């Protein structure tokens, strides 16, 4: 047993153990550095830089593209509405070529009467009452009407 203790504490054994421990530490630190280094290499950083540059460079043109596509869709909608209006106007033009349609419009809107017919005009009694209340405001100066409108708005 004395021989084992002597080997254990001899200088050569101590140096050998110290060397092994140092080698293990160096190996561990190198693997840590390699693990850290392998996470982001120079190539990966360059690739990230290129991708970010492309995103920034393409952001404005893409926004313009999407905006223009929306404008094109709006213009197509307006064109479809214009085509529908043109079709309605063509139909109206075709109807205006008919003599009977023109007579009907003249009777309805202009109150025309054919010879030998008797025309009647109906007066709405409610319309007469509304007109009378409006005439009262015509007797006053304009600023009184404005002030009355402000007072009415305050009451509501």
C-alpha positions in Angstrom: 0.0 0.0 0.0 2.8 2.3 0.6 3.8 1.9 -3.1 0.3 2.9 -4.3 0.4 6.0 -2.1 3.8 6.9 -3.5 2.5 6.6 -7.1 -0.5 8.6 -6.3 1.5 11.5 -5.0 4.5 11.3 -7.1 5.4 14.3 -9.3 5.1 12.3 -12.5 1.6 11.2 -11.5 0.6 14.7 -10.6 1.9 16.1 -13.8 0.1 13.4 -15.8 -3.2 14.1 -14.0 -2.8 17.8 -14.4 -2.1 17.4 -18.1 -5.2 15.2 -18.5 -7.4 17.7 -16.7 -6.0 20.6 -18.7 -6.5 18.7 -22.0 -10.1 17.9 -20.9 -10.7 21.6 -20.2 -9.2 22.7 -23.5 -11.2 20.1 -25.4 -14.4 21.3 -23.6 -13.7 25.0 -24.4 -12.9 24.2 -28.0 -16.2 22.2 -28.4 -18.1 25.1 -26.8 -16.5 27.6 -29.2 -17.2 25.4 -32.1 -20.8 25.0 -31.0 -21.1 28.7 -30.6 -19.4 29.4 -33.9 -21.5 26.8 -35.7 -24.7 28.6 -34.8 -23.9 31.7 -36.8 -21.2 31.5 -39.4 -20.0 34.1 -41.7 -21.9 32.6 -44.6 -25.1 32.4 -42.5 -24.7 36.1 -41.6 -24.2 37.0 -45.2 -27.3 35.0 -46.2 -29.4 36.8 -43.5 -28.1 40.1 -44.8 -29.0 39.3 -48.4 -32.5 38.1 -47.4 -33.1 41.2 -45.4 -31.9 43.4 -48.3 -34.2 41.6 -50.7 -37.2 42.1 -48.4 -36.5 45.8 -48.0 -35.9 46.2 -51.8 -39.1 44.4 -52.7 -41.4 45.8 -50.1 -42.2 49.1 -51.9 -42.7 47.5 -55.4 -45.0 44.8 -53.8 -47.0 47.5 -52.1 -47.4 49.3 -55.4 -48.4 46.1 -57.2 -51.1 45.3 -54.6 -52.3 48.9 -54.7 -52.5 48.9 -58.5 -54.3 45.6 -58.6 -56.9 47.2 -56.3 -57.1 50.2 -58.6 -57.6 48.0 -61.6 -60.4 46.1 -59.8 -62.1 49.4 -59.0 -61.8 50.6 -62.6 -63.3 47.4 -63.8 -66.2 47.8 -61.5 -66.7 51.4 -62.7 -66.5 50.2 -66.3 -69.2 47.5 -65.6 -71.5 50.2 -64.1 -70.9 52.5 -67.1 -71.8 49.7 -69.4 -75.0 49.1 -67.5 -75.8 52.8 -67.7 -75.1 52.8 -71.4 -77.5 49.8 -71.8 -80.2 51.6 -69.8 -79.7 54.7 -72.0 -80.0 52.7 -75.2 -83.2 51.2 -73.9 -84.5 54.6 -73.1 -83.5 55.9 -76.5 -85.4 53.0 -78.1 -88.5 53.7 -76.0 -88.4 57.4 -77.0 -88.7 56.4 -80.6 -92.3 55.2 -79.8 -95.0 57.8 -80.3 -97.3 56.3 -77.6 -94.5 56.4 -75.0 -93.9 60.1 -75.7 -97.6 60.9 -75.3 -97.7 59.0 -72.0 -94.7 61.0 -70.7 -96.3 64.3 -71.8 -99.5 63.4 -70.0 -97.8 62.4 -66.8 -95.1 65.0 -66.5 -96.5 68.0 -68.4 -100.2 67.4 -67.8 -101.1 67.5 -71.5 -104.6 66.7 -72.5 -105.8 65.5 -75.9 -108.5 67.6 -77.7 -111.9 66.7 -76.4 -110.7 65.5 -73.0 -111.1 67.4 -69.8 -108.1 67.9 -67.5 -108.3 68.0 -63.8 -105.7 69.1 -61.2 -106.0 67.8 -57.7 -104.8 70.1 -54.9 -103.4 68.4 -51.8 -104.9 70.2 -48.7 -101.8 69.2 -46.7 -99.5 70.9 -49.1 -101.5 74.1 -48.8 -101.1 74.1 -45.0 -97.3 73.5 -45.3 -97.1 76.4 -47.7 -98.9 78.8 -45.3 -96.4 78.1 -42.5 -93.5 78.8 -44.9 -95.1 82.1 -46.0 -94.9 83.4 -42.4 -91.2 83.1 -42.4 -91.0 85.2 -45.7 -92.4 88.2 -43.9 -89.5 88.4 -41.5 -85.8 89.4 -42.2 -83.5 86.5 -43.1 -81.5 86.7 -39.8 -84.7 86.1 -37.8 -85.2 82.9 -39.7 -81.6 81.8 -39.0 -81.9 82.7 -35.3 -85.2 80.7 -35.1 -83.5 77.7 -36.7 -80.7 77.9 -34.0 -83.3 78.1 -31.2 -85.2 75.1 -32.6 -82.0 73.1 -32.8 -81.2 73.9 -29.2 -84.7 72.7 -28.1 -84.2 69.3 -29.8 
